[in-house]
């Protein structure tokens, strides 16, 4: 872009720059400064590293970090694996493919809170469908899914896996349909079966798309909040199902500790930046088309 073109573009960039500054850069800068404030009140300042020292000594924060890591490492791979199977089935049919794609995408555009109420009913310890099946069909004891430190996080992960399928299936199905059919025709000529075709052709060519889905899923998993709050509510901390974003919410709105909330937000931001950098590196390594 030459200087003349850049000058012409400035008036069109100014609105976007203003919006980014007001809603992104300024809050980010303010959170960064506030994270070094030893005093919880944002109107008074006493800059220090003690906020971060307190943060890493806080067992509630460490539990939130552990829960977030476990949630991410469990839900993302399982969701992608299930999504790959569903996407492979969808691409193998011609009739009703669009219908099933729409059905699978519905959870993504449906309010998480509304869906969580349904899942809350399914997980209900007394009359929930899951416990009814476990007890009446398999003769297993009923589990207090949402009211026990041993099971609350498992319930959140099951809900998280189900909810993430919608986006993953849509992206992976689109990626599979974009693969040149000539590869599959050549494989059939060589006598390759469906499993060989999937692992030797589909997966390698789909690697950049899988990498993208993995990264987006990992970032969303680290930012998980709605699933926890909608299912368990403010009791998540009591039942050891709190996550990093839930911890930030708790510190900010319940305890009014702006400094600790800002420090936790900065830590989360750094983690997401590292994941983004890793994604770009992984995408470059797995792009077989270049």
C-alpha positions in Angstrom: 0.0 0.0 0.0 1.5 3.4 -1.1 1.3 6.6 1.0 -1.6 7.9 -1.0 -3.7 4.8 -0.5 -2.9 4.8 3.2 -4.1 8.4 3.6 -7.3 7.6 1.8 -7.9 4.6 4.1 -7.4 6.6 7.3 -11.0 8.0 7.5 -12.4 4.5 7.2 -10.0 3.1 9.8 -10.7 5.8 12.5 -14.1 4.4 13.6 -12.6 0.9 14.0 -9.6 2.3 15.9 -11.9 4.3 18.2 -14.0 1.2 19.0 -10.9 -1.0 19.6 -9.3 1.7 21.8 -12.5 2.2 23.9 -13.6 -1.4 24.3 -10.3 -3.4 24.0 -7.0 -1.5 24.4 -8.1 0.8 27.3 -9.7 -1.9 29.4 -6.7 -4.1 28.8 -4.3 -1.4 29.8 -6.4 -0.5 32.8 -6.5 -4.2 33.9 -2.8 -4.4 33.5 -2.2 -1.4 35.7 -4.8 -2.5 38.2 -3.2 -5.9 38.5 -0.1 -4.3 40.2 -2.3 -2.3 42.6 -1.8 -3.7 46.1 -5.1 -2.1 47.2 -8.4 -3.8 46.1 -10.1 -0.4 45.5 -9.4 0.8 42.0 -9.6 4.5 43.1 -6.5 4.1 45.3 -3.1 3.0 44.0 -0.1 1.4 45.6 1.8 -0.4 42.9 3.4 -3.7 43.9 3.9 -7.3 42.8 2.1 -8.5 45.9 -1.1 -9.0 44.0 0.5 -11.7 41.9 2.1 -13.2 45.0 -1.3 -13.4 46.7 -2.8 -14.8 43.6 -0.5 -17.8 43.3 -0.9 -18.5 47.1 -4.7 -18.5 46.8 -5.8 -22.1 46.8 -9.1 -21.1 45.2 -7.2 -19.7 42.2 -5.0 -22.7 42.0 -8.1 -25.0 42.0 -9.6 -22.8 39.3 -6.4 -23.2 37.2 -6.4 -27.0 37.7 -10.1 -27.3 36.8 -9.6 -25.2 33.7 -6.6 -27.3 32.6 -8.5 -30.5 33.2 -11.6 -29.2 31.4 -9.5 -28.1 28.4 -7.5 -31.4 28.1 -10.6 -33.6 28.4 -13.2 -31.7 26.5 -11.3 -30.5 23.5 -9.8 -33.8 22.2 -13.0 -35.8 22.9 -15.1 -33.2 21.2 -12.9 -33.1 18.1 -12.8 -37.0 18.0 -16.6 -37.2 18.1 -17.0 -34.3 15.6 -14.6 -36.0 13.2 -16.8 -39.2 13.3 -20.0 -37.2 12.8 -18.5 -35.1 10.0 -17.3 -38.2 8.2 -20.8 -39.7 8.4 -22.3 -36.4 7.1 -20.0 -36.2 4.1 -20.8 -39.8 3.2 -24.5 -38.9 2.5 -25.9 -36.6 -0.1 -29.6 -36.5 0.8 -30.5 -34.8 4.1 -27.0 -33.6 4.7 -28.0 -30.0 5.0 -30.8 -30.9 7.3 -28.5 -32.8 9.7 -25.9 -30.0 9.5 -28.6 -27.6 10.6 -29.7 -29.9 13.4 -26.1 -30.3 14.7 -25.6 -26.5 14.5 -28.7 -25.6 16.5 -27.0 -25.9 20.0 -24.4 -23.3 18.8 -27.0 -20.6 18.2 -29.2 -21.5 21.1 -28.8 -19.6 24.3 -26.4 -21.5 26.6 -28.5 -20.6 29.6 -31.6 -22.1 28.1 -29.8 -25.3 27.1 -28.2 -25.4 30.5 -31.6 -25.6 32.1 -32.4 -28.7 30.1 -29.1 -30.3 31.0 -29.7 -29.3 34.7 -32.9 -31.3 34.5 -31.0 -34.3 32.9 -28.4 -34.1 35.7 -31.0 -33.7 38.5 -30.1 -36.1 41.3 -33.7 -37.2 42.1 -35.6 -37.2 38.8 -33.0 -36.5 36.1 -33.1 -38.7 33.1 -29.4 -39.7 33.4 -29.8 -41.0 37.0 -33.1 -42.7 36.1 -31.4 -44.7 33.3 -28.4 -45.5 35.6 -30.6 -46.6 38.4 -33.5 -48.4 36.6 -31.6 -49.9 33.7 -28.1 -50.6 35.1 -29.0 -50.8 38.8 -26.4 -48.2 39.7 -26.7 -45.7 42.6 -28.0 -42.2 41.8 -25.3 -39.6 41.6 -25.6 -36.0 42.8 -24.1 -34.6 39.6 -24.4 -30.9 40.4 -24.2 -31.0 44.2 -21.0 -32.9 44.8 -17.3 -31.8 44.5 -16.6 -35.3 43.1 -19.0 -35.0 40.1 -19.8 -31.3 39.5 -16.8 -30.8 37.2 -17.6 -34.0 35.3 -21.2 -32.7 34.6 -19.8 -29.4 33.3 -17.4 -31.3 31.0 -20.1 -33.5 29.6 -22.2 -30.4 28.9 -19.2 -28.6 27.4 -18.4 -31.5 25.0 -22.0 -31.6 23.8 -22.2 -27.9 23.3 -18.9 -27.6 21.4 -19.9 -30.3 18.9 -22.0 -27.9 16.9 -19.2 -25.6 15.8 -16.7 -28.4 15.3 -19.0 -30.5 13.1 -19.8 -27.5 10.9 -16.2 -26.6 10.3 -14.9 -30.1 9.9 -17.7 -31.1 7.5 -17.0 -28.0 5.4 -13.3 -29.0 5.4 -14.0 -32.5 4.3 -16.3 -31.4 1.5 -13.5 -29.1 0.2 -11.1 -32.0 -0.3 -10.6 -32.8 -4.0 -12.6 -36.0 -4.9 -9.7 -37.1 -7.2 -7.8 -38.2 -4.1 -10.5 -40.6 -3.1 -11.0 -41.9 -6.7 -7.3 -42.7 -6.9 -7.4 -44.5 -3.5 -10.3 -46.6 -4.6 -8.4 -47.6 -7.7 -5.6 -48.8 -5.5 -8.0 -50.8 -3.4 -8.0 -48.7 -0.2 -10.9 -49.3 2.2 -12.8 -46.5 4.1 -10.5 -46.7 7.2 -7.3 -46.4 5.1 -8.8 -43.5 3.0 -9.8 -41.7 6.2 -6.4 -42.0 8.0 -4.2 -41.7 4.9 -6.1 -39.0 2.9 -8.8 -37.2 4.9 -6.9 -36.6 8.1 -3.6 -35.4 6.6 -5.4 -33.0 4.2 -7.8 -31.9 7.0 -4.9 -31.2 9.4 -5.0 -27.4 9.1 -8.7 -27.4 9.8 -8.3 -29.7 12.8 -5.5 -27.5 14.0 -7.8 -24.5 13.8 -10.7 -26.3 15.5 -8.3 -27.5 18.2 -7.0 -24.0 18.9 -10.4 -22.3 19.0 -11.6 -25.1 21.2 -8.7 -24.8 23.6 -9.1 -21.0 23.8 -12.8 -21.3 24.4 -12.2 -24.0 27.0 -9.8 -21.7 28.9 -12.5 -19.0 28.8 -15.3 -21.4 30.0 -17.8 -19.6 32.3 -21.4 -19.8 31.0 -21.5 -23.6 31.2 -20.3 -23.5 34.9 -22.5 -20.7 36.0 -25.6 -21.8 34.1 -25.4 -25.4 35.4 -24.2 -24.9 39.0 -24.5 -21.2 39.7 -22.6 -19.4 42.4 -22.1 -22.7 44.2 -19.4 -23.7 41.7 -16.7 -22.6 44.2 -18.2 -24.7 46.9 -18.4 -27.8 44.7 -14.9 -27.2 43.4 -16.1 -26.6 39.8 -14.9 -23.1 39.5 -12.7 -22.1 36.5 -10.4 -19.2 35.8 -13.1 -16.9 34.4 -15.4 -17.9 37.2 -12.7 -16.9 39.7 -12.3 -13.5 37.9 -16.1 -13.0 38.1 -16.1 -14.0 41.8 -13.3 -11.6 42.7 -14.8 -8.8 40.7 -18.5 -8.9 41.5 -18.7 -10.9 44.8 -15.6 -9.8 46.7 -15.0 -6.5 44.9 -11.3 -7.2 44.7 -10.5 -5.4 41.4 -6.7 -6.0 41.8 -6.9 -9.7 42.2 -9.5 -10.0 39.4 -7.3 -8.0 37.1 -4.2 -10.1 37.9 -6.1 -13.3 37.2 -7.4 -11.8 33.9 -3.8 -10.9 32.8 -2.6 -14.5 33.6 -5.5 -15.8 31.5 -4.6 -13.4 28.7 -1.0 -14.6 28.7 -2.1 -18.2 28.5 -4.4 -17.5 25.5 -1.6 -15.6 23.8 0.7 -18.6 24.2 -2.0 -20.9 22.8 -2.5 -18.6 19.8 1.2 -18.6 19.1 1.3 -22.4 19.4 -1.7 -22.6 17.0 0.1 -20.6 14.3 3.2 -22.8 14.7 1.1 -26.0 14.6 -0.9 -24.9 11.6 2.3 -24.1 9.7 3.6 -27.6 10.5 0.5 -29.5 9.6 -0.4 -27.7 6.3 0.3 -30.4 3.8 -1.1 -28.3 0.9 1.9 -25.9 1.0 
